[in-house]
Amino acid sequence: MIQMLRLPDVTRVSACKKWKVYADARAGLFPKPVKTGKRVSAWPAHEVEAVLKMRVAGRTDDEIKALISKQMDARTAEVNTIFN
């Protein structure tokens, strides 16, 4: 089962303000949120954790962008295997 983090959880674990979370998501430096309801969004915990580990390890923005791209591709691939 995938654990999802709501925005207050993401801001707590990342130590970033909500505007920074969304700005980084737009810039490809943080996972994009998933709509889990009509007015609800959340982030897969494992994706957030992977990005934070890369930040702690001192990885570059380009390396983080590459990880985010792979994460987004994995989301699509997982859904495709369910419906195909």
C-alpha positions, 0 to 999 in steps of 0.5 A: 500500500502506498502511503500518501502525505498531505501538504502539512505533512510534506511541509513538516518533513521537508522543512519547506513552506507550502509555496516552496513545495509547489514552486519546486514541483513546477520547476521539476525539483519536487514530485507533483501532487496526486489528486486524491479527491475533488479538493484533496491532493497528496504526495506519495511518501516514497517519492518525497523521501527519495527527493529529500535523501538526494538533497541530504546527499548533496545531489545537484538540481539536474540529478533531482530533476532526473529522479523526478522525471523517472518517478513521474514515468513510473506513475504512468507505467504503473497505471498503464499496467493496471488498465492494459 
